[in-house]
């Protein structure tokens, strides 16, 4: 699964939930990994119909920078 923060392809909107989405040539239309637990979509991890957005470069960069990341990264806690 791709990260919205580093994705360089075309970002669309999911027609089922209104969140950012993208198309993977192997998997198809899907959500970004940051959305795994932060949005309800009946099709997750896939996405609904693609809605094309004519992004302004600055607004797209703002969405990428500020999109919340709810993905559970494993973390190594320091020994106590």
N, C-alpha and C positions, 0 to 999 in steps of 0.2 A: 504494500500500500504506500502511496506517495504522500509526502508532506506538503501542505499548502505553502509553507514558508520557503521551500526550495524548488517547487514545481515551476518549470519554465514553459510548459505547453499552454494550450488554450483552457481557460477556466470558465466553466458555464455554471448555470444554476440548476439544481435538481427541481423538476416540476412537481415532485411529491412533497418536499418539505421546505423548499426555498433556500437551501444552504448551498455553498459552493461545491462544485463537482468537476470531474474530469473524465476523459475517456482513455482507457488503457487498451491498446490493440489486442492484448491477450485475454483480458477479463471483460472488457466492455465499459459501460458508463458506471462510475462509482464515486463514492465519497472519499475525502481525504482522511488519513489516519487520525488526525487531531479530533475528528468528530465521533470517534468510536463510542463514547458514552455521553456526549454533550448535546446530542440532538436526537429527537425521535423521528425516524423515517421508516415507514412500513417496508421499504425495500433495502434498508441498510444491510450489508456494506455496499450493495449496488445502489444505483440512483435511478430516479424516474426519468421521464422525458427531459431532454436537454433544452434549456432555455438559453439562447445566445445573449450575451451582454456586450455592448459596445463600451468596454472598459476604458476609462481615462487612465493613462499610465500611473498617475499619482494616486488615484483612488484604488487601483488594484494593489499597488504597493502598500497602501494603508491597510487594506483588508488582510493581506498576507502578514504584515507585521503585528496586527492587533487581534488576529483570530485566536480564540482561546484554545489551548492544547489540553485535552482531557485524557490523552493516551497514557496508560500506566507503564512508564519506563521503569525497568528494574534499577534499583539503586543500592549501592553497597553502603551500608551505614557504618560509621567508624566503630571499632570495638570499644566497649565501655570497660 
